Amino acid sequence: MAKHNPANERIKRDYFRYLKDARGRDDTTIDAAAKAISRFEETTGAKDFKRFHIEQAMAFKRKLAEANSARTGERLAKATVHSTLRDLKAFIEWLSHQPGFKNRIAYGDAEYFSLSDKDTAIARARREKKVPTLEQVERVLDLMPAATLIERRDRALVALAAITGARVNALASFQLGHVNIDCGFIEQDARTVRTKFAKTFRTYFMPVSTRAVEIVADWVRALREEQLAGPTDALFPATAMGLGPNGGFEPVGLHCYGWASTQPIRDIFHKAFTAAGLPYYNPHTFRDMLVHHAMKLDLSPETMKAWSQNLGHADVMTTFTSYGSVPTHRQGELIRAAGTKPDANLLDDADILALVAKIRAKGA
């Protein structure tokens, strides 16, 4: 176990403040950097950072390549190794400019935390995501119980994610006043909603499930009429725990405030999909699901742009590159179909028809 080094703790505190206040990084990013630096300190015995040497970086890199995941027991994924080394590289680069370190650490020393080109390519490779279908989500909603207030909340949570693609942090922080059932939208107001990059935008309910819209509307009505909740109360209140008949703690109702973390939401999704006999799909995969659905609708460029904005993307290319990968099985279907019949939309184009006629004439 690494010793505690007061000098290191002070400089780390300055670095984390730099990440937060100067670079605008969120808590998740800072936590990842802190974990990477602590991991490095464990291998050096918490030696003062002023005694940093490139041999330490190379030794750490070798040890990280042989380390096993505490969760799976298998070797750390290349992506995990890459992100850990990337965080350490950024830290050493910053450290090389700080008073007391400039003459001890060269800026180029940070490069010794780099992976090989081959391992970097493996770490960055995009792999096909497992994405639920709308039919699977409909099945989950149909099978989710709704006898108690807590069960109704859980079902409405999954339903709202299905028609908005809202990120998990937003789901945890929505307030009742953000929802407009009559006009069919929810305001993702960064002043009170934990949106990515503190972006404010409006999300209209996607036209993918009438049942999901009905579930959300029923939940909003229950909050207002049965719970007498106000506009600043949580849309999905946290579970209130209390003593049960047997003297143990158990759910006894709902608070007026939401969850501080996102884990309860992931647990709800996991429980719902497992109960439906389906693999677990986390909340973020619903965004992929909605993009995959849109790609099948043959939408106009303007409508696709609106669909993209609905997900909070300023650029429609973000929608396609981050969420719009065609599933492998669908890729095969499209390629095989392309070789058997011409695209109907192309044959409706007068210019294309004229070009085909010219090619045929020259061939004749």
FIFIVEX-29594 format. One record per residue (C-alpha): residue in three letters; x negated, y negated, z. Coordinates in Angstrom, 3 decimals. Example, Ala and Ser with C-alpha at 12.3 -4.5 7.8 and 13.67 -1.06 7.14 Angstrom:
REM residues 2
<atom resn="Ala" px="-12.300" py="4.500" pz="7.800"/>
<atom resn="Ser" px="-13.670" py="1.060" pz="7.140"/>
***
This chain:
REM residues 364
<atom resn="Met" px="0.000" py="0.000" pz="0.000"/>
<atom resn="Ala" px="-1.418" py="-3.387" pz="-0.969"/>
<atom resn="Lys" px="-2.341" py="-5.807" pz="1.763"/>
<atom resn="His" px="-0.661" py="-9.151" pz="2.087"/>
<atom resn="Asn" px="-2.817" py="-11.952" pz="0.679"/>
<atom resn="Pro" px="-1.718" py="-15.447" pz="1.797"/>
<atom resn="Ala" px="-3.697" py="-17.198" pz="-0.962"/>
<atom resn="Asn" px="-2.047" py="-15.049" pz="-3.626"/>
<atom resn="Glu" px="1.393" py="-15.669" pz="-2.137"/>
<atom resn="Arg" px="0.892" py="-19.426" pz="-2.316"/>
<atom resn="Ile" px="-0.179" py="-19.415" pz="-5.962"/>
<atom resn="Lys" px="2.637" py="-17.016" pz="-6.871"/>
<atom resn="Arg" px="5.104" py="-19.381" pz="-5.243"/>
<atom resn="Asp" px="3.758" py="-22.201" pz="-7.424"/>
<atom resn="Tyr" px="4.051" py="-19.996" pz="-10.523"/>
<atom resn="Phe" px="7.646" py="-19.027" pz="-9.812"/>
<atom resn="Arg" px="8.507" py="-22.680" pz="-9.272"/>
<atom resn="Tyr" px="6.878" py="-23.437" pz="-12.627"/>
<atom resn="Leu" px="8.948" py="-20.735" pz="-14.338"/>
<atom resn="Lys" px="12.164" py="-22.011" pz="-12.797"/>
<atom resn="Asp" px="11.794" py="-25.788" pz="-12.911"/>
<atom resn="Ala" px="9.399" py="-26.343" pz="-15.819"/>
<atom resn="Arg" px="10.315" py="-23.458" pz="-18.127"/>
<atom resn="Gly" px="13.967" py="-23.140" pz="-17.121"/>
<atom resn="Arg" px="13.787" py="-19.381" pz="-16.573"/>
<atom resn="Asp" px="16.647" py="-17.662" pz="-14.763"/>
<atom resn="Asp" px="16.366" py="-15.614" pz="-11.573"/>
<atom resn="Thr" px="16.354" py="-12.301" pz="-13.442"/>
<atom resn="Thr" px="13.321" py="-13.321" pz="-15.495"/>
<atom resn="Ile" px="11.496" py="-14.604" pz="-12.414"/>
<atom resn="Asp" px="12.263" py="-11.404" pz="-10.501"/>
<atom resn="Ala" px="10.790" py="-9.355" pz="-13.340"/>
<atom resn="Ala" px="7.616" py="-11.455" pz="-13.300"/>
<atom resn="Ala" px="7.344" py="-11.102" pz="-9.520"/>
<atom resn="Lys" px="7.704" py="-7.327" pz="-9.790"/>
<atom resn="Ala" px="4.990" py="-7.118" pz="-12.467"/>
<atom resn="Ile" px="2.548" py="-9.234" pz="-10.449"/>
<atom resn="Ser" px="3.185" py="-7.233" pz="-7.264"/>
<atom resn="Arg" px="2.605" py="-4.027" pz="-9.187"/>
<atom resn="Phe" px="-0.742" py="-5.373" pz="-10.363"/>
<atom resn="Glu" px="-1.701" py="-6.408" pz="-6.811"/>
<atom resn="Glu" px="-1.057" py="-2.873" pz="-5.595"/>
<atom resn="Thr" px="-3.777" py="-1.580" pz="-7.910"/>
<atom resn="Thr" px="-6.318" py="-4.211" pz="-6.797"/>
<atom resn="Gly" px="-5.605" py="-3.951" pz="-3.076"/>
<atom resn="Ala" px="-4.220" py="-7.495" pz="-3.205"/>
<atom resn="Lys" px="-7.602" py="-9.007" pz="-3.999"/>
<atom resn="Asp" px="-7.626" py="-12.767" pz="-4.338"/>
<atom resn="Phe" px="-6.639" py="-13.798" pz="-7.843"/>
<atom resn="Lys" px="-9.794" py="-15.923" pz="-7.935"/>
<atom resn="Arg" px="-11.721" py="-12.635" pz="-8.108"/>
<atom resn="Phe" px="-9.820" py="-11.497" pz="-11.185"/>
<atom resn="His" px="-11.881" py="-9.656" pz="-13.789"/>
<atom resn="Ile" px="-10.975" py="-8.099" pz="-17.105"/>
<atom resn="Glu" px="-11.900" py="-4.668" pz="-15.684"/>
<atom resn="Gln" px="-8.929" py="-5.011" pz="-13.338"/>
<atom resn="Ala" px="-6.634" py="-5.632" pz="-16.296"/>
<atom resn="Met" px="-7.918" py="-2.625" pz="-18.220"/>
<atom resn="Ala" px="-7.690" py="-0.357" pz="-15.154"/>
<atom resn="Phe" px="-4.144" py="-1.503" pz="-14.491"/>
<atom resn="Lys" px="-3.165" py="-0.881" pz="-18.109"/>
<atom resn="Arg" px="-4.500" py="2.684" pz="-17.938"/>
<atom resn="Lys" px="-2.720" py="3.361" pz="-14.677"/>
<atom resn="Leu" px="0.553" py="1.920" pz="-15.980"/>
<atom resn="Ala" px="0.374" py="4.190" pz="-19.028"/>
<atom resn="Glu" px="0.203" py="7.208" pz="-16.698"/>
<atom resn="Ala" px="2.857" py="6.007" pz="-14.218"/>
<atom resn="Asn" px="6.219" py="7.717" pz="-13.832"/>
<atom resn="Ser" px="9.598" py="6.061" pz="-13.484"/>
<atom resn="Ala" px="11.010" py="6.199" pz="-9.965"/>
<atom resn="Arg" px="14.488" py="6.669" pz="-11.444"/>
<atom resn="Thr" px="13.889" py="9.417" pz="-14.019"/>
<atom resn="Gly" px="10.587" py="10.934" pz="-12.876"/>
<atom resn="Glu" px="9.321" py="10.701" pz="-16.455"/>
<atom resn="Arg" px="6.574" py="8.496" pz="-17.910"/>
<atom resn="Leu" px="7.450" py="4.827" pz="-18.050"/>
<atom resn="Ala" px="9.032" py="3.817" pz="-21.344"/>
<atom resn="Lys" px="6.804" py="1.881" pz="-23.719"/>
<atom resn="Ala" px="9.270" py="-1.001" pz="-23.538"/>
<atom resn="Thr" px="8.853" py="-1.162" pz="-19.728"/>
<atom resn="Val" px="5.066" py="-1.062" pz="-20.000"/>
<atom resn="His" px="5.163" py="-3.753" pz="-22.675"/>
<atom resn="Ser" px="7.359" py="-6.118" pz="-20.652"/>
<atom resn="Thr" px="5.257" py="-5.616" pz="-17.500"/>
<atom resn="Leu" px="2.016" py="-6.400" pz="-19.328"/>
<atom resn="Arg" px="3.643" py="-9.353" pz="-21.106"/>
<atom resn="Asp" px="4.618" py="-10.884" pz="-17.744"/>
<atom resn="Leu" px="1.096" py="-10.412" pz="-16.393"/>
<atom resn="Lys" px="-0.449" py="-11.881" pz="-19.529"/>
<atom resn="Ala" px="1.712" py="-15.002" pz="-19.149"/>
<atom resn="Phe" px="0.741" py="-15.300" pz="-15.473"/>
<atom resn="Ile" px="-3.006" py="-15.054" pz="-16.136"/>
<atom resn="Glu" px="-2.745" py="-17.592" pz="-18.973"/>
<atom resn="Trp" px="-1.029" py="-20.019" pz="-16.595"/>
<atom resn="Leu" px="-3.521" py="-19.246" pz="-13.828"/>
<atom resn="Ser" px="-6.489" py="-20.061" pz="-16.078"/>
<atom resn="His" px="-5.344" py="-23.701" pz="-16.199"/>
<atom resn="Gln" px="-4.882" py="-24.160" pz="-12.446"/>
<atom resn="Pro" px="-7.343" py="-26.020" pz="-10.177"/>
<atom resn="Gly" px="-9.710" py="-23.587" pz="-8.513"/>
<atom resn="Phe" px="-9.203" py="-20.980" pz="-11.246"/>
<atom resn="Lys" px="-10.383" py="-22.770" pz="-14.401"/>
<atom resn="Asn" px="-14.036" py="-21.852" pz="-13.830"/>
<atom resn="Arg" px="-13.224" py="-18.298" pz="-12.773"/>
<atom resn="Ile" px="-10.632" py="-17.126" pz="-15.336"/>
<atom resn="Ala" px="-10.901" py="-17.688" pz="-19.071"/>
<atom resn="Tyr" px="-7.712" py="-18.161" pz="-21.061"/>
<atom resn="Gly" px="-8.690" py="-15.249" pz="-23.302"/>
<atom resn="Asp" px="-8.926" py="-12.888" pz="-20.305"/>
<atom resn="Ala" px="-5.153" py="-12.540" pz="-20.452"/>
<atom resn="Glu" px="-5.472" py="-10.714" pz="-23.786"/>
<atom resn="Tyr" px="-6.740" py="-7.648" pz="-21.933"/>
<atom resn="Phe" px="-3.166" py="-7.041" pz="-20.809"/>
<atom resn="Ser" px="-2.110" py="-6.482" pz="-24.429"/>
<atom resn="Leu" px="-0.916" py="-3.100" pz="-25.680"/>
<atom resn="Ser" px="-2.292" py="-1.519" pz="-28.833"/>
<atom resn="Asp" px="-0.515" py="-2.406" pz="-32.069"/>
<atom resn="Lys" px="0.894" py="1.121" pz="-32.241"/>
<atom resn="Asp" px="2.320" py="1.068" pz="-28.704"/>
<atom resn="Thr" px="3.664" py="-2.459" pz="-29.233"/>
<atom resn="Ala" px="5.520" py="-1.285" pz="-32.354"/>
<atom resn="Ile" px="7.012" py="1.629" pz="-30.387"/>
<atom resn="Ala" px="8.029" py="-0.683" pz="-27.531"/>
<atom resn="Arg" px="9.730" py="-3.159" pz="-29.865"/>
<atom resn="Ala" px="11.454" py="-0.595" pz="-32.062"/>
<atom resn="Arg" px="15.220" py="-1.007" pz="-32.259"/>
<atom resn="Arg" px="17.136" py="2.140" pz="-31.479"/>
<atom resn="Glu" px="20.758" py="2.785" pz="-32.196"/>
<atom resn="Lys" px="23.003" py="1.807" pz="-29.317"/>
<atom resn="Lys" px="25.830" py="3.971" pz="-28.111"/>
<atom resn="Val" px="28.924" py="1.834" pz="-28.603"/>
<atom resn="Pro" px="32.517" py="2.694" pz="-27.638"/>
<atom resn="Thr" px="35.320" py="2.642" pz="-30.158"/>
<atom resn="Leu" px="38.499" py="0.651" pz="-29.691"/>
<atom resn="Glu" px="40.378" py="3.938" pz="-29.458"/>
<atom resn="Gln" px="38.194" py="5.050" pz="-26.561"/>
<atom resn="Val" px="38.732" py="1.783" pz="-24.715"/>
<atom resn="Glu" px="42.493" py="2.074" pz="-25.264"/>
<atom resn="Arg" px="42.345" py="5.576" pz="-23.764"/>
<atom resn="Val" px="40.447" py="4.285" pz="-20.740"/>
<atom resn="Leu" px="43.030" py="1.524" pz="-20.168"/>
<atom resn="Asp" px="45.900" py="4.007" pz="-20.503"/>
<atom resn="Leu" px="44.388" py="6.344" pz="-17.902"/>
<atom resn="Met" px="43.266" py="3.740" pz="-15.370"/>
<atom resn="Pro" px="45.564" py="3.743" pz="-12.321"/>
<atom resn="Ala" px="47.479" py="0.581" pz="-11.426"/>
<atom resn="Ala" px="49.294" py="1.438" pz="-8.214"/>
<atom resn="Thr" px="47.363" py="-0.909" pz="-5.938"/>
<atom resn="Leu" px="46.185" py="-4.497" pz="-6.320"/>
<atom resn="Ile" px="42.563" py="-3.358" pz="-6.504"/>
<atom resn="Glu" px="43.363" py="-0.871" pz="-9.256"/>
<atom resn="Arg" px="45.231" py="-3.534" pz="-11.218"/>
<atom resn="Arg" px="42.221" py="-5.843" pz="-10.894"/>
<atom resn="Asp" px="39.870" py="-3.141" pz="-12.171"/>
<atom resn="Arg" px="42.072" py="-2.385" pz="-15.166"/>
<atom resn="Ala" px="42.418" py="-6.080" pz="-16.039"/>
<atom resn="Leu" px="38.644" py="-6.461" pz="-15.820"/>
<atom resn="Val" px="38.084" py="-3.794" pz="-18.484"/>
<atom resn="Ala" px="40.935" py="-5.209" pz="-20.580"/>
<atom resn="Leu" px="39.519" py="-8.748" pz="-20.583"/>
<atom resn="Ala" px="36.078" py="-7.474" pz="-21.555"/>
<atom resn="Ala" px="37.679" py="-5.638" pz="-24.485"/>
<atom resn="Ile" px="39.374" py="-8.726" pz="-25.939"/>
<atom resn="Thr" px="36.662" py="-11.309" pz="-25.203"/>
<atom resn="Gly" px="33.305" py="-9.520" pz="-25.120"/>
<atom resn="Ala" px="32.440" py="-11.706" pz="-22.130"/>
<atom resn="Arg" px="29.075" py="-10.967" pz="-20.542"/>
<atom resn="Val" px="29.051" py="-9.269" pz="-17.172"/>
<atom resn="Asn" px="27.884" py="-12.389" pz="-15.289"/>
<atom resn="Ala" px="30.738" py="-14.370" pz="-16.800"/>
<atom resn="Leu" px="33.231" py="-11.668" pz="-15.818"/>
<atom resn="Ala" px="31.956" py="-11.878" pz="-12.238"/>
<atom resn="Ser" px="32.360" py="-15.654" pz="-12.064"/>
<atom resn="Phe" px="35.541" py="-16.468" pz="-14.018"/>
<atom resn="Gln" px="38.166" py="-18.457" pz="-12.128"/>
<atom resn="Leu" px="41.912" py="-18.188" pz="-12.559"/>
<atom resn="Gly" px="42.060" py="-21.696" pz="-14.023"/>
<atom resn="His" px="39.784" py="-20.666" pz="-16.892"/>
<atom resn="Val" px="42.473" py="-18.453" pz="-18.432"/>
<atom resn="Asn" px="45.219" py="-19.770" pz="-20.698"/>
<atom resn="Ile" px="47.568" py="-16.877" pz="-21.409"/>
<atom resn="Asp" px="50.054" py="-18.902" pz="-23.445"/>
<atom resn="Cys" px="47.401" py="-20.088" pz="-25.905"/>
<atom resn="Gly" px="45.404" py="-16.862" pz="-25.674"/>
<atom resn="Phe" px="41.933" py="-17.973" pz="-24.619"/>
<atom resn="Ile" px="39.508" py="-18.249" pz="-21.731"/>
<atom resn="Glu" px="37.153" py="-21.160" pz="-21.120"/>
<atom resn="Gln" px="33.549" py="-20.156" pz="-20.463"/>
<atom resn="Asp" px="32.644" py="-23.361" pz="-18.639"/>
<atom resn="Ala" px="28.992" py="-23.281" pz="-17.602"/>
<atom resn="Arg" px="29.666" py="-25.608" pz="-14.673"/>
<atom resn="Thr" px="31.398" py="-22.748" pz="-12.856"/>
<atom resn="Val" px="30.885" py="-19.670" pz="-15.050"/>
<atom resn="Arg" px="27.526" py="-17.889" pz="-15.175"/>
<atom resn="Thr" px="27.089" py="-17.959" pz="-18.947"/>
<atom resn="Lys" px="23.873" py="-17.175" pz="-20.823"/>
<atom resn="Phe" px="21.683" py="-20.248" pz="-21.277"/>
<atom resn="Ala" px="24.379" py="-22.256" pz="-19.411"/>
<atom resn="Lys" px="26.343" py="-22.531" pz="-22.649"/>
<atom resn="Thr" px="29.944" py="-23.780" pz="-22.561"/>
<atom resn="Phe" px="32.391" py="-22.437" pz="-25.134"/>
<atom resn="Arg" px="35.945" py="-21.193" pz="-25.583"/>
<atom resn="Thr" px="36.721" py="-17.548" pz="-26.307"/>
<atom resn="Tyr" px="40.054" py="-16.703" pz="-27.912"/>
<atom resn="Phe" px="41.443" py="-13.245" pz="-27.280"/>
<atom resn="Met" px="40.230" py="-11.001" pz="-30.095"/>
<atom resn="Pro" px="43.119" py="-9.408" pz="-32.061"/>
<atom resn="Val" px="42.043" py="-5.862" pz="-31.234"/>
<atom resn="Ser" px="44.428" py="-4.627" pz="-28.521"/>
<atom resn="Thr" px="47.913" py="-5.871" pz="-27.719"/>
<atom resn="Arg" px="47.914" py="-3.568" pz="-24.699"/>
<atom resn="Ala" px="44.791" py="-5.208" pz="-23.268"/>
<atom resn="Val" px="46.315" py="-8.688" pz="-23.648"/>
<atom resn="Glu" px="49.438" py="-7.505" pz="-21.797"/>
<atom resn="Ile" px="47.317" py="-6.105" pz="-18.951"/>
<atom resn="Val" px="45.399" py="-9.370" pz="-18.564"/>
<atom resn="Ala" px="48.629" py="-11.400" pz="-18.653"/>
<atom resn="Asp" px="50.191" py="-9.147" pz="-15.985"/>
<atom resn="Trp" px="47.124" py="-9.584" pz="-13.777"/>
<atom resn="Val" px="47.126" py="-13.373" pz="-14.096"/>
<atom resn="Arg" px="50.808" py="-13.408" pz="-13.224"/>
<atom resn="Ala" px="50.151" py="-11.207" pz="-10.158"/>
<atom resn="Leu" px="47.419" py="-13.528" pz="-8.914"/>
<atom resn="Arg" px="49.605" py="-16.604" pz="-9.261"/>
<atom resn="Glu" px="52.924" py="-15.232" pz="-8.034"/>
<atom resn="Glu" px="52.007" py="-12.435" pz="-5.643"/>
<atom resn="Gln" px="48.658" py="-13.644" pz="-4.292"/>
<atom resn="Leu" px="49.473" py="-17.360" pz="-4.603"/>
<atom resn="Ala" px="45.991" py="-17.885" pz="-6.019"/>
<atom resn="Gly" px="44.935" py="-21.326" pz="-7.225"/>
<atom resn="Pro" px="42.982" py="-22.353" pz="-10.310"/>
<atom resn="Thr" px="39.610" py="-22.307" pz="-8.501"/>
<atom resn="Asp" px="40.126" py="-18.827" pz="-7.031"/>
<atom resn="Ala" px="38.308" py="-15.931" pz="-8.658"/>
<atom resn="Leu" px="39.932" py="-14.248" pz="-11.626"/>
<atom resn="Phe" px="38.512" py="-10.960" pz="-10.378"/>
<atom resn="Pro" px="38.232" py="-11.298" pz="-6.589"/>
<atom resn="Ala" px="35.765" py="-9.222" pz="-4.626"/>
<atom resn="Thr" px="37.074" py="-6.336" pz="-2.557"/>
<atom resn="Ala" px="37.745" py="-7.102" pz="1.107"/>
<atom resn="Met" px="36.562" py="-4.372" pz="3.485"/>
<atom resn="Gly" px="38.029" py="-3.625" pz="6.871"/>
<atom resn="Leu" px="38.545" py="-0.892" pz="9.438"/>
<atom resn="Gly" px="40.810" py="1.900" pz="8.284"/>
<atom resn="Pro" px="43.047" py="4.176" pz="10.372"/>
<atom resn="Asn" px="40.141" py="6.556" pz="10.984"/>
<atom resn="Gly" px="37.853" py="3.807" pz="12.249"/>
<atom resn="Gly" px="35.713" py="3.651" pz="9.118"/>
<atom resn="Phe" px="35.303" py="0.789" pz="6.677"/>
<atom resn="Glu" px="37.497" py="0.934" pz="3.595"/>
<atom resn="Pro" px="39.039" py="-1.473" pz="1.041"/>
<atom resn="Val" px="41.886" py="-3.446" pz="2.592"/>
<atom resn="Gly" px="42.591" py="-6.105" pz="-0.048"/>
<atom resn="Leu" px="40.959" py="-8.858" pz="-2.062"/>
<atom resn="His" px="39.028" py="-11.994" pz="-1.183"/>
<atom resn="Cys" px="39.692" py="-15.283" pz="-2.987"/>
<atom resn="Tyr" px="36.092" py="-15.414" pz="-4.227"/>
<atom resn="Gly" px="34.359" py="-13.254" pz="-6.819"/>
<atom resn="Trp" px="31.393" py="-10.909" pz="-6.729"/>
<atom resn="Ala" px="27.934" py="-12.321" pz="-6.062"/>
<atom resn="Ser" px="26.313" py="-9.589" pz="-8.189"/>
<atom resn="Thr" px="27.323" py="-7.651" pz="-11.291"/>
<atom resn="Gln" px="26.838" py="-4.128" pz="-9.921"/>
<atom resn="Pro" px="30.472" py="-3.741" pz="-8.733"/>
<atom resn="Ile" px="31.620" py="-4.436" pz="-12.297"/>
<atom resn="Arg" px="29.288" py="-1.799" pz="-13.728"/>
<atom resn="Asp" px="30.565" py="0.651" pz="-11.111"/>
<atom resn="Ile" px="34.160" py="-0.025" pz="-12.180"/>
<atom resn="Phe" px="33.311" py="0.629" pz="-15.836"/>
<atom resn="His" px="31.405" py="3.791" pz="-14.934"/>
<atom resn="Lys" px="34.288" py="5.134" pz="-12.871"/>
<atom resn="Ala" px="36.872" py="4.300" pz="-15.555"/>
<atom resn="Phe" px="35.016" py="5.981" pz="-18.432"/>
<atom resn="Thr" px="34.134" py="9.028" pz="-16.338"/>
<atom resn="Ala" px="37.776" py="9.456" pz="-15.281"/>
<atom resn="Ala" px="38.770" py="9.363" pz="-18.956"/>
<atom resn="Gly" px="36.297" py="12.129" pz="-19.758"/>
<atom resn="Leu" px="34.104" py="9.816" pz="-21.803"/>
<atom resn="Pro" px="30.428" py="8.826" pz="-21.615"/>
<atom resn="Tyr" px="29.725" py="5.674" pz="-19.641"/>
<atom resn="Tyr" px="29.556" py="2.485" pz="-21.684"/>
<atom resn="Asn" px="28.343" py="-0.612" pz="-19.876"/>
<atom resn="Pro" px="30.197" py="-3.942" pz="-20.253"/>
<atom resn="His" px="27.661" py="-5.328" pz="-22.737"/>
<atom resn="Thr" px="28.428" py="-2.607" pz="-25.281"/>
<atom resn="Phe" px="31.909" py="-4.114" pz="-25.687"/>
<atom resn="Arg" px="30.233" py="-6.992" pz="-27.543"/>
<atom resn="Asp" px="28.716" py="-4.512" pz="-30.003"/>
<atom resn="Met" px="32.108" py="-2.842" pz="-30.334"/>
<atom resn="Leu" px="33.793" py="-6.108" pz="-31.309"/>
<atom resn="Val" px="31.129" py="-6.937" pz="-33.908"/>
<atom resn="His" px="31.302" py="-3.445" pz="-35.407"/>
<atom resn="His" px="35.083" py="-3.848" pz="-35.658"/>
<atom resn="Ala" px="34.744" py="-7.236" pz="-37.346"/>
<atom resn="Met" px="32.346" py="-5.812" pz="-39.937"/>
<atom resn="Lys" px="35.033" py="-3.344" pz="-41.028"/>
<atom resn="Leu" px="37.637" py="-6.073" pz="-41.588"/>
<atom resn="Asp" px="36.083" py="-7.653" pz="-44.694"/>
<atom resn="Leu" px="36.385" py="-11.102" pz="-43.117"/>
<atom resn="Ser" px="35.666" py="-14.310" pz="-44.995"/>
<atom resn="Pro" px="32.398" py="-16.109" pz="-44.100"/>
<atom resn="Glu" px="34.385" py="-18.780" pz="-42.247"/>
<atom resn="Thr" px="36.308" py="-16.208" pz="-40.205"/>
<atom resn="Met" px="33.124" py="-14.279" pz="-39.422"/>
<atom resn="Lys" px="31.569" py="-17.536" pz="-38.217"/>
<atom resn="Ala" px="34.581" py="-18.074" pz="-35.940"/>
<atom resn="Trp" px="34.228" py="-14.510" pz="-34.629"/>
<atom resn="Ser" px="30.566" py="-15.229" pz="-33.905"/>
<atom resn="Gln" px="31.369" py="-18.470" pz="-32.070"/>
<atom resn="Asn" px="33.946" py="-16.582" pz="-30.036"/>
<atom resn="Leu" px="31.083" py="-14.491" pz="-28.653"/>
<atom resn="Gly" px="29.110" py="-17.618" pz="-27.799"/>
<atom resn="His" px="26.669" py="-17.465" pz="-30.714"/>
<atom resn="Ala" px="25.618" py="-20.726" pz="-32.342"/>
<atom resn="Asp" px="24.271" py="-18.864" pz="-35.385"/>
<atom resn="Val" px="26.209" py="-16.104" pz="-37.122"/>
<atom resn="Met" px="22.903" py="-14.366" pz="-37.892"/>
<atom resn="Thr" px="22.486" py="-13.758" pz="-34.169"/>
<atom resn="Thr" px="25.724" py="-11.795" pz="-34.282"/>
<atom resn="Phe" px="24.533" py="-9.649" pz="-37.161"/>
<atom resn="Thr" px="20.942" py="-9.087" pz="-36.036"/>
<atom resn="Ser" px="21.650" py="-8.507" pz="-32.331"/>
<atom resn="Tyr" px="24.963" py="-6.675" pz="-32.497"/>
<atom resn="Gly" px="25.732" py="-5.941" pz="-36.127"/>
<atom resn="Ser" px="23.543" py="-2.929" pz="-36.878"/>
<atom resn="Val" px="25.499" py="-0.377" pz="-38.868"/>
<atom resn="Pro" px="25.694" py="2.943" pz="-36.961"/>
<atom resn="Thr" px="23.613" py="5.696" pz="-38.585"/>
<atom resn="His" px="26.602" py="7.868" pz="-39.520"/>
<atom resn="Arg" px="28.380" py="4.862" pz="-41.036"/>
<atom resn="Gln" px="25.188" py="3.909" pz="-42.892"/>
<atom resn="Gly" px="25.258" py="7.314" pz="-44.584"/>
<atom resn="Glu" px="28.928" py="6.959" pz="-45.517"/>
<atom resn="Leu" px="28.387" py="3.546" pz="-47.101"/>
<atom resn="Ile" px="25.313" py="4.616" pz="-49.042"/>
<atom resn="Arg" px="27.027" py="7.732" pz="-50.408"/>
<atom resn="Ala" px="30.138" py="5.733" pz="-51.321"/>
<atom resn="Ala" px="28.041" py="3.092" pz="-53.092"/>
<atom resn="Gly" px="26.830" py="5.701" pz="-55.540"/>
<atom resn="Thr" px="30.261" py="7.003" pz="-56.477"/>
<atom resn="Lys" px="32.328" py="3.910" pz="-57.197"/>
<atom resn="Pro" px="31.726" py="0.208" pz="-57.905"/>
<atom resn="Asp" px="32.560" py="-2.441" pz="-55.358"/>
<atom resn="Ala" px="36.132" py="-3.563" pz="-55.968"/>
<atom resn="Asn" px="35.376" py="-7.134" pz="-54.995"/>
<atom resn="Leu" px="32.615" py="-7.373" pz="-57.610"/>
<atom resn="Leu" px="34.881" py="-6.096" pz="-60.365"/>
<atom resn="Asp" px="37.350" py="-8.863" pz="-59.555"/>
<atom resn="Asp" px="34.686" py="-11.489" pz="-60.256"/>
<atom resn="Ala" px="34.888" py="-12.919" pz="-63.807"/>
<atom resn="Asp" px="31.190" py="-13.772" pz="-63.924"/>
<atom resn="Ile" px="30.223" py="-10.237" pz="-62.922"/>
<atom resn="Leu" px="32.552" py="-8.773" pz="-65.580"/>
<atom resn="Ala" px="31.013" py="-11.033" pz="-68.232"/>
<atom resn="Leu" px="27.517" py="-9.947" pz="-67.193"/>
<atom resn="Val" px="28.487" py="-6.264" pz="-67.376"/>
<atom resn="Ala" px="29.930" py="-6.828" pz="-70.862"/>
<atom resn="Lys" px="26.650" py="-8.410" pz="-72.052"/>
<atom resn="Ile" px="24.598" py="-5.524" pz="-70.668"/>
<atom resn="Arg" px="26.840" py="-2.985" pz="-72.374"/>
<atom resn="Ala" px="26.671" py="-4.911" pz="-75.660"/>
<atom resn="Lys" px="22.853" py="-4.919" pz="-75.603"/>
<atom resn="Gly" px="22.821" py="-1.258" pz="-74.783"/>
<atom resn="Ala" px="25.058" py="-0.510" pz="-77.746"/>
***
